[in-house]
Amino acid sequence: MANIIHSVIFTLKYEPGSVPAETFLADGRRILTGIPGVHNFRVFRQMSTKNPHQYGFSMEFASLADYASYNSHPHHVGFVENRWVPEVTSFLEIDYDEIP
């Protein structure tokens, strides 16, 4: 199992903890976990002052094929176009696998 981990840390245009921010996080969880191949989806709130981002999404994929399918899936593409681009002000994306 390749176990690819896809993580994004990000800042929303909303105040942390506000209704629009919480709605974005809930919608992200609902929409992205419905895509086949997504495992161990997690939502995080940034607690450190070491970087400027507010939140994080993390998920795992069993293979590069599953990850590629996720990236092109209509629900992912729609979430990025309709929610991510207009509501996220900055982000860092990390895609990695474990070194045995």
Backbone as a printed PyTorch tensor [residue, N CA C, xyz], in Angstrom:
tensor([[[  0.8440,  -1.1860,   0.0000],
         [  0.0000,   0.0000,   0.0000],
         [  0.8810,   1.2390,   0.0000]],

        [[  0.6490,   2.1260,  -0.9400],
         [  1.4680,   3.3260,  -1.0680],
         [  1.2070,   4.2970,   0.0790]],

        [[ -0.0270,   4.4060,   0.5270],
         [ -0.4120,   5.2990,   1.6160],
         [  0.0870,   6.7280,   1.4030]],

        [[ -0.4010,   7.3460,   0.3540],
         [ -0.0790,   8.7430,   0.0620],
         [ -0.8770,   9.6250,   1.0200]],

        [[ -0.2200,  10.5850,   1.6210],
         [ -0.8700,  11.5380,   2.5100],
         [ -0.9190,  12.8900,   1.8080]],

        [[ -2.1110,  13.4110,   1.7240],
         [ -2.3430,  14.7170,   1.0980],
         [ -2.7920,  15.6560,   2.2050]],

        [[ -2.0380,  16.7240,   2.4350],
         [ -2.3730,  17.6880,   3.4760],
         [ -2.3520,  19.0930,   2.9020]],

        [[ -3.2970,  19.8930,   3.3480],
         [ -3.2870,  21.3180,   3.0340],
         [ -3.5270,  22.0740,   4.3380]],

        [[ -2.7150,  23.0810,   4.5690],
         [ -2.9840,  24.0080,   5.6630],
         [ -3.3640,  25.3210,   4.9940]],

        [[ -4.3300,  26.0150,   5.5930],
         [ -4.8880,  27.1540,   4.8690],
         [ -5.4740,  28.1960,   5.8090]],

        [[ -5.6970,  29.3620,   5.2370],
         [ -6.3380,  30.4730,   5.9200],
         [ -7.5830,  30.8500,   5.1340]],

        [[ -8.6680,  31.0340,   5.8490],
         [ -9.9220,  31.4570,   5.2320],
         [-10.0780,  32.9690,   5.3270]],

        [[-10.9150,  33.5160,   4.4790],
         [-11.1700,  34.9520,   4.5310],
         [-12.0840,  35.3270,   5.6910]],

        [[-12.5100,  34.3400,   6.4680],
         [-13.4160,  34.5560,   7.5940],
         [-12.6640,  34.5260,   8.9160]],

        [[-13.2540,  35.1030,   9.9250],
         [-12.6950,  35.0310,  11.2690],
         [-12.7140,  33.5840,  11.7490]],

        [[-11.6470,  33.1270,  12.3920],
         [-11.6370,  31.7640,  12.9330],
         [-12.8210,  31.5440,  13.8810]],

        [[-13.4800,  30.4150,  13.7160],
         [-14.6070,  30.0650,  14.5620],
         [-15.9360,  30.6790,  14.1540]],

        [[-15.9230,  31.5310,  13.1460],
         [-17.1670,  32.1600,  12.6900],
         [-18.0530,  31.1220,  11.9870]],

        [[-19.3160,  31.4610,  11.8310],
         [-20.2440,  30.5610,  11.1510],
         [-19.7790,  30.2560,   9.7240]],

        [[-19.3650,  31.2550,   8.9200],
         [-18.8930,  30.9180,   7.5650],
         [-17.6610,  30.0040,   7.5780]],

        [[-16.7520,  30.1980,   8.5220],
         [-15.5630,  29.3390,   8.6070],
         [-15.9660,  27.9180,   8.9650]],

        [[-16.8260,  27.7640,   9.9580],
         [-17.2590,  26.4300,  10.3780],
         [-18.0560,  25.7360,   9.2790]],

        [[-18.8250,  26.5090,   8.5290],
         [-19.5750,  25.9480,   7.3980],
         [-18.6270,  25.4450,   6.3210]],

        [[-17.5860,  26.2170,   6.0210],
         [-16.5930,  25.7940,   5.0330],
         [-15.9610,  24.4680,   5.4530]],

        [[-15.5480,  24.3690,   6.7060],
         [-14.9040,  23.1460,   7.1980],
         [-15.8580,  21.9560,   7.1300]],

        [[-17.1000,  22.1540,   7.5390],
         [-18.0870,  21.0720,   7.4980],
         [-18.3850,  20.6530,   6.0620]],

        [[-18.5130,  21.6280,   5.1660],
         [-18.7710,  21.3120,   3.7600],
         [-17.5870,  20.5890,   3.1410]],

        [[-16.3680,  21.0210,   3.4810],
         [-15.1830,  20.3250,   2.9800],
         [-15.1750,  18.8670,   3.4140]],

        [[-15.4460,  18.6350,   4.6870],
         [-15.4960,  17.2560,   5.1950],
         [-16.5640,  16.4430,   4.4570]],

        [[-17.7500,  16.9990,   4.3350],
         [-18.8650,  16.2840,   3.7030],
         [-18.5860,  15.9800,   2.2270]],

        [[-18.1270,  16.9680,   1.5050],
         [-17.9160,  16.8120,   0.0610],
         [-16.7210,  15.9170,  -0.2290]],

        [[-15.6010,  16.1750,   0.4150],
         [-14.3670,  15.4590,   0.0690],
         [-14.3590,  14.0190,   0.5640]],

        [[-15.0290,  13.7370,   1.6850],
         [-15.0770,  12.3460,   2.1580],
         [-16.0040,  11.4910,   1.2990]],

        [[-16.8380,  12.1090,   0.4930],
         [-17.7110,  11.3710,  -0.4010],
         [-17.0230,  10.9060,  -1.6760]],

        [[-15.7740,  11.2620,  -1.8610],
         [-15.0310,  10.8820,  -3.0640],
         [-14.3800,   9.5240,  -2.8320]],

        [[-14.5860,   8.5710,  -3.7440],
         [-13.9820,   7.2500,  -3.5750],
         [-12.4580,   7.3370,  -3.4470]],

        [[-11.9120,   6.5210,  -2.5570],
         [-10.4700,   6.4560,  -2.3710],
         [ -9.9420,   7.3260,  -1.2500]],

        [[-10.7640,   8.2490,  -0.7250],
         [-10.3470,   9.1130,   0.3820],
         [-10.4950,   8.3380,   1.6840]],

        [[ -9.4020,   8.2680,   2.4410],
         [ -9.4010,   7.5780,   3.7300],
         [ -8.8380,   8.5020,   4.8060]],

        [[ -9.2720,   8.2850,   6.0280],
         [ -8.7330,   8.9710,   7.2000],
         [ -8.7270,  10.4920,   7.0260]],

        [[ -9.8480,  11.0240,   6.5370],
         [ -9.9750,  12.4750,   6.3640],
         [-10.0490,  13.1190,   7.7370]],

        [[ -9.2600,  14.1500,   7.9250],
         [ -9.2300,  14.8550,   9.2100],
         [ -9.2220,  16.3570,   8.9810]],

        [[ -9.8420,  17.0790,   9.9090],
         [ -9.8860,  18.5420,   9.8740],
         [ -9.1700,  19.0390,  11.1200]],

        [[ -8.2860,  20.0070,  10.9350],
         [ -7.4810,  20.5250,  12.0400],
         [ -7.6450,  22.0280,  12.2000]],

        [[ -7.4770,  22.4740,  13.4180],
         [ -7.4150,  23.8950,  13.7320],
         [ -5.9740,  24.1700,  14.1600]],

        [[ -5.3430,  25.1530,  13.5520],
         [ -3.9620,  25.5100,  13.8600],
         [ -3.8770,  26.0790,  15.2780]],

        [[ -2.9550,  25.5600,  16.0600],
         [ -2.8040,  26.0080,  17.4430],
         [ -1.4850,  26.7500,  17.6860]],

        [[ -0.5650,  26.6350,  16.7590],
         [  0.7660,  27.2040,  16.9280],
         [  0.8610,  28.5830,  16.2830]],

        [[  1.7970,  29.3710,  16.7480],
         [  2.0720,  30.6640,  16.1190],
         [  3.2400,  30.5590,  15.1370]],

        [[  3.6810,  29.3370,  14.8410],
         [  4.8430,  29.1380,  13.9710],
         [  4.5350,  29.3520,  12.4950]],

        [[  3.2680,  29.3780,  12.1220],
         [  2.9090,  29.7110,  10.7500],
         [  1.5920,  30.4680,  10.7710]],

        [[  1.2700,  31.1580,   9.6970],
         [  0.1070,  32.0490,   9.7070],
         [ -1.2280,  31.3830,   9.3820]],

        [[ -1.2270,  30.0930,   9.0810],
         [ -2.4610,  29.4440,   8.6340],
         [ -3.3730,  29.0760,   9.7980]],

        [[ -4.6700,  28.9610,   9.5010],
         [ -5.6880,  28.7350,  10.5290],
         [ -6.1280,  27.2800,  10.6600]],

        [[ -6.2150,  26.5630,   9.5400],
         [ -6.8450,  25.2410,   9.5160],
         [ -6.0460,  24.2610,   8.6680]],

        [[ -6.4240,  23.0070,   8.7510],
         [ -5.8030,  21.9960,   7.9190],
         [ -6.7770,  20.8860,   7.5720]],

        [[ -6.6270,  20.3450,   6.3760],
         [ -7.2980,  19.1120,   5.9500],
         [ -6.1810,  18.1050,   5.6930]],

        [[ -6.4060,  16.8670,   6.0720],
         [ -5.4630,  15.7950,   5.7760],
         [ -6.2620,  14.5630,   5.3980]],

        [[ -5.7620,  13.8250,   4.4250],
         [ -6.4190,  12.5930,   3.9860],
         [ -5.3810,  11.6400,   3.4310]],

        [[ -5.7490,  10.3860,   3.3130],
         [ -4.8280,   9.3680,   2.8170],
         [ -5.4390,   8.6530,   1.6230]],

        [[ -4.5400,   8.1620,   0.7670],
         [ -4.9210,   7.3910,  -0.4110],
         [ -4.0690,   6.1400,  -0.4610]],

        [[ -4.6430,   5.0400,  -0.8840],
         [ -3.9330,   3.7610,  -0.9360],
         [ -2.9590,   3.6770,  -2.1040]],

        [[ -3.1410,   4.5250,  -3.1140],
         [ -2.2880,   4.4430,  -4.3070],
         [ -2.2360,   5.7850,  -5.0180]],

        [[ -1.2600,   5.9160,  -5.8900],
         [ -1.1860,   7.1180,  -6.7280],
         [ -2.3940,   7.2100,  -7.6450]],

        [[ -2.9110,   6.0620,  -8.0880],
         [ -4.0950,   6.0640,  -8.9470],
         [ -5.2990,   6.6340,  -8.1960]],

        [[ -5.4670,   6.2600,  -6.9220],
         [ -6.5710,   6.8100,  -6.1210],
         [ -6.4170,   8.3100,  -5.9380]],

        [[ -5.1820,   8.7450,  -5.7060],
         [ -4.9260,  10.1760,  -5.5250],
         [ -5.2170,  10.9360,  -6.8190]],

        [[ -4.7980,  10.3980,  -7.9480],
         [ -5.0580,  11.0410,  -9.2390],
         [ -6.5610,  11.0940,  -9.5180]],

        [[ -7.2660,  10.0250,  -9.1790],
         [ -8.7130,   9.9870,  -9.3740],
         [ -9.3950,  11.0470,  -8.5150]],

        [[ -8.9490,  11.2090,  -7.2770],
         [ -9.4720,  12.2370,  -6.3800],
         [ -9.2740,  13.6340,  -6.9870]],

        [[ -8.0770,  13.8990,  -7.4740],
         [ -7.7730,  15.2230,  -8.0250],
         [ -8.6650,  15.6010,  -9.1940]],

        [[ -9.0490,  14.6190,  -9.9870],
         [ -9.8770,  14.9200, -11.1590],
         [-11.3640,  14.6600, -10.9220]],

        [[-11.7310,  14.1840,  -9.7490],
         [-13.1300,  13.8820,  -9.4610],
         [-13.9650,  15.1740,  -9.5040]],

        [[-15.1600,  15.1220, -10.0840],
         [-15.9920,  16.3260, -10.1990],
         [-16.3000,  17.0020,  -8.8540]],

        [[-16.4430,  16.2330,  -7.7820],
         [-16.7210,  16.8580,  -6.4750],
         [-15.5110,  17.6460,  -5.9700]],

        [[-14.3090,  17.1170,  -6.2000],
         [-13.0970,  17.8380,  -5.7980],
         [-12.9290,  19.0920,  -6.6570]],

        [[-13.0590,  18.9290,  -7.9540],
         [-12.9130,  20.0630,  -8.8710],
         [-13.9380,  21.1440,  -8.5370]],

        [[-15.1760,  20.7470,  -8.2780],
         [-16.2170,  21.7090,  -7.9280],
         [-15.9390,  22.4030,  -6.6110]],

        [[-15.4530,  21.6520,  -5.6040],
         [-15.1310,  22.2580,  -4.3210],
         [-14.0140,  23.2860,  -4.4850]],

        [[-13.0040,  22.9480,  -5.2460],
         [-11.8910,  23.8750,  -5.4660],
         [-12.3840,  25.1350,  -6.1850]],

        [[-13.1380,  24.9560,  -7.2460],
         [-13.5850,  26.1080,  -8.0340],
         [-14.6080,  26.9660,  -7.2980]],

        [[-15.5520,  26.3380,  -6.6140],
         [-16.6820,  27.0700,  -6.0340],
         [-16.5010,  27.4950,  -4.5890]],

        [[-15.6100,  26.8300,  -3.8610],
         [-15.4260,  27.1570,  -2.4490],
         [-13.9880,  27.5670,  -2.1510]],

        [[-13.0350,  26.6950,  -2.5270],
         [-11.6350,  26.9360,  -2.1620],
         [-11.1280,  28.2520,  -2.7440]],

        [[-11.2110,  28.4210,  -4.0340],
         [-10.6560,  29.6210,  -4.6830],
         [-11.2790,  30.9020,  -4.1260]],

        [[-12.6010,  30.9890,  -3.9710],
         [-13.1540,  32.2430,  -3.4580],
         [-13.0180,  32.4580,  -1.9450]],

        [[-12.7760,  31.3800,  -1.1630],
         [-12.8230,  31.5240,   0.2910],
         [-11.4810,  31.3470,   1.0020]],

        [[-10.5030,  30.7430,   0.3380],
         [ -9.1870,  30.5250,   0.9450],
         [ -8.2450,  31.6280,   0.4830]],

        [[ -7.5880,  32.2830,   1.4480],
         [ -6.7090,  33.3990,   1.0930],
         [ -5.2560,  32.9770,   0.9250]],

        [[ -4.8430,  31.8970,   1.5810],
         [ -3.4870,  31.3810,   1.4070],
         [ -3.4580,  29.9330,   1.8730]],

        [[ -2.5140,  29.1600,   1.3070],
         [ -2.4230,  27.7570,   1.6950],
         [ -1.0590,  27.1820,   1.3490]],

        [[ -0.7980,  26.0460,   1.9470],
         [  0.3860,  25.2380,   1.6560],
         [ -0.0980,  23.8160,   1.4840]],

        [[  0.2790,  23.1930,   0.3770],
         [ -0.1210,  21.8200,   0.0770],
         [  1.1020,  20.9130,   0.1670]],

        [[  0.9230,  19.7770,   0.8190],
         [  1.9970,  18.8050,   0.9480],
         [  1.4550,  17.4290,   0.5880]],

        [[  2.1180,  16.7420,  -0.3360],
         [  1.7660,  15.3890,  -0.7190],
         [  2.9910,  14.5280,  -0.5000]],

        [[  2.8480,  13.4840,   0.3110],
         [  4.0190,  12.6910,   0.6450],
         [  3.6180,  11.2620,   0.9800]],

        [[  4.6360,  10.3900,   0.9630],
         [  4.4520,   9.0280,   1.4310],
         [  5.5580,   8.7040,   2.4230]],

        [[  5.3360,   7.6640,   3.1800],
         [  6.2760,   7.3030,   4.2330],
         [  7.4720,   6.5590,   3.6720]],

        [[  8.6460,   6.8920,   4.1530],
         [  9.8560,   6.1840,   3.7760],
         [  9.9980,   4.9770,   4.7160]],

        [[ 10.0210,   3.7890,   4.1380],
         [ 10.1170,   2.5960,   5.0070],
         [ 11.4570,   2.4970,   5.7270]]])
